[in-house]
Structures are given as structure tokens and as C-alpha cells.
Amino acid sequence: MNAKEMIAPYRVETGKGFRLKNYAAANAIGNAIDKDKGEDLLKECSKKLNSLQERLHAEGRWSLLLILQGMDAAGKDGAIKNVMSGVDPQGVDVTSFKAPAGVELEHDFLWRCSLAMPRRGRIGIFNRSYYEEVVAVRVYQHFLDGQRLPAKIVSKRIWDERLGDISNYEDYLARNGIVVRKIFLNISPEEQKKRLLARIEDPDKMWKFSPDDLRDRQRWPDFMAAYEAAIAATASKQAPWFVVPADDKPFARLVVAGIAMDALEEMNLAFPTVDAQKARDARKAAALLAGETLPGRNSPGKDSSGKNRKA
């Protein structure tokens, strides 16, 4: 199965008739992937991703933006770490967005994400994004108070307006060579409970726990409704969503890798070709290097300056 076939069941290109409840949190295969087998498959995907990223960098015209969203413990950090483990870190930028603060609140809600957009030839990954502004802020609407917006523009229409702004923004990114792929890691509340308990009981992972995790669990239906509205309003052919079953970590990571591979493959990337003059110059350089003798390297009894060494 190629990447496109693997990710097809989770791809959302239109909001028409979209319902989050129609997408299961368990993987579509029905059986959990063995951890070792999953790791082997992921290594193969990482090698392919690295090869594609080299072409992306060499061509220098496109960039790829992966946006990961999901509830706490859905596996965003692990997906980024494992999927990109075999990719040259010099070609990948990962940005994690926390609640906006300081100067971020003095700008529009897209500002800080705009600053982190990947340059041409690079892969950018957002761990959370501007979608928090139409999900978390929609659930906890008192967050709007800290955004210093003029009172007369804060109305019941603000969520539809923001979703429209995001959709237009992603169209703009696409027209500028930034390929956007949005991933919702769809974890069930039962699986999240297991992971949160494991996090609390592990001294090496307890630091990840926040009381906000439990607060958000109490608002689970509200979060799902906000995500459903966001996905339905912003899914498009040029910036599709992928609702990835996240209860099975190895499977979810394979799907995320497939999404990245498919996006890069659609770019038809290739290494730049050289003109005749550059090819001739390269052949001359190769001949010079082949017959090169460095001072002091191939002359017995002489130092690096070419002078005779003293006995």
C-alpha cells in the first residue's frame, strides 16, 4: 500500500456533511500494530522522507507545513519525534505554540504563526497552531478578554469570521508555495484517561501533567464540537485535514508519516539540472582533484610548508 492509499480514509477536503463522530479513534485495520513492526515500518518511512526532504531543499521552491492538533496526550510530541527521527534536522523547523502572552497578545491571532512559517525548501511543523483560536478560545470564551479586541467587533459572528480568515489565509499560503497539511489526532476519552494516568504514575513523565488536562476533559463534548466546526469550515483540496485514529500510537505515526510523504511526492521534486558550462567546470575540477598533490602530504621528509624536516 502506498502513502496515498494509506491516508485516503482519513482525508477531509470538504466540510459538506462532515461529522467527527464518523471517524473512529481506533485504527482502520482493526488490530493494533506490533511495536517492533511499527518501528521498522516507520524507519523505512523516515528514510523516504529524508530523501524527499533533500530534493525539497535542493529545488528550493516549495515548503511543507504540517499542523498537528488534538487533545492532551493525543500523541503530538511523539508523532513529531518519531516520524522525523530519520530526517536531517537542518531541514526541519518545529514550533510548539502555548497560550499567547506578552507581545503576542498585541498582534492579530495569526501573527505569531506567520513568523514561524517554513522557508522555501524546508519542512515546518506546528505543534498546535492558530486553530487554538477557534477551538480552545471558543470553549473558554473568557480568553477573548485578554486579547484586547475592540468591544464592537467581538460578536457571535467572531468564530465564523475567524474560520473564514483561516481559510483565506491557507489559500494565500498555497498560492505562495507553502503546502499545508492539517492533522487532527483523534484520541478517545478512554485512551486519553489511560495515558494521563500513566503520565502521572511515571516519575519521569509526571512533569508533563497539568491540571488543565482534567479541566479540558470535563469539556470534551465542547472541544469535539469546536474541532468539528473548525475542520468543516477549513477543509479544502489545497489544505486538507486528516482525522487520524490516535488510540494506536504506532499506527497513528505511520499515517502521519504517510501524510508528509504524500504531500512531498505531489510536489514532483527533483534535483536541479546543471547547464553544459557548469558540467564542464565540474569535470575540470574532478580532474584537478584526482591529480592533486598537497604540499607536505605526498613528499617524504618535508613538513606542511614543503621544507625539509630536521633530523
Secondary structure, DSSP 8 states (H G I E B T S, - for coil): --HHHHHGGGEE---TT--GGGS-SS-TTSS---HHHHHHHHHHHHHHHHHHHHHHHHH-S-EEEEEEEESTTSSHHHHHHHHTTTS-GGGEEEEE--S--GGGGGS-TTHHHHHT---TT-EEEEES-GGGGGTHHHHSGGGGGGGT--GGG-STTHHHHHHHHHHHHHHHHHHTTEEEEEEEEE--HHHHHHHHHHHHH-TTTGGG--HHHHHHHHTHHHHHHHHHHHHHHH--SSS-EEEEE-SSHHHHHHHHHHHHHHHHHHTT-------HHHHHHHHHHHHHHHT---TTTSSTTB-TTS-B---
